[in-house]
Amino acid sequence: MYLFGWDNVPGKDNGKLIEFLEQKYGVDWVRTAKIEKIDNNEIKISTEKNFLSLKLNNEKTKVTLTINNIKTDELIVKIENSKINIYTDIEQEKQDKRQGVKLEIGYPYSLLGALVIAD
């Protein structure tokens, strides 16, 4: 799934990137964070207490996402019409959704277990 254009952050694709980070990683602080690009191969998003980095590798094939100094994910890079576009792994998204379904199916059992423990 297309996320954002590398050359459009900071800029017109900030909203797309922020929405993705909030939904996928729960980093709600990105809304008020400063977004800057360093040497055209790193995007930094930071507040006084939090830090996020998106680093484009030298081959321009992937972006490494690091949140608060913990490597979190790798995103896919595609060069299209001489533009660097960033994508998320569609197969991983499908797997995440399937895992979510399993959790929902198992929910009544986990609820029952919690009730037993609470007694």
Salt bridges, closest charged atoms under 4 A:
ASP13 OD1 - LYS16 NZ 3.69
GLU22 OE1 - ARG31 NH2 3.03
GLU36 OE1 - LYS34 NZ 3.93
GLU36 OE2 - LYS44 NZ 3.96
GLU74 OE2 - LYS62 NZ 3.17
GLU74 OE2 - LYS71 NZ 3.05
GLU91 OE2 - LYS94 NZ 3.73
ASP96 OD2 - LYS24 NZ 3.29
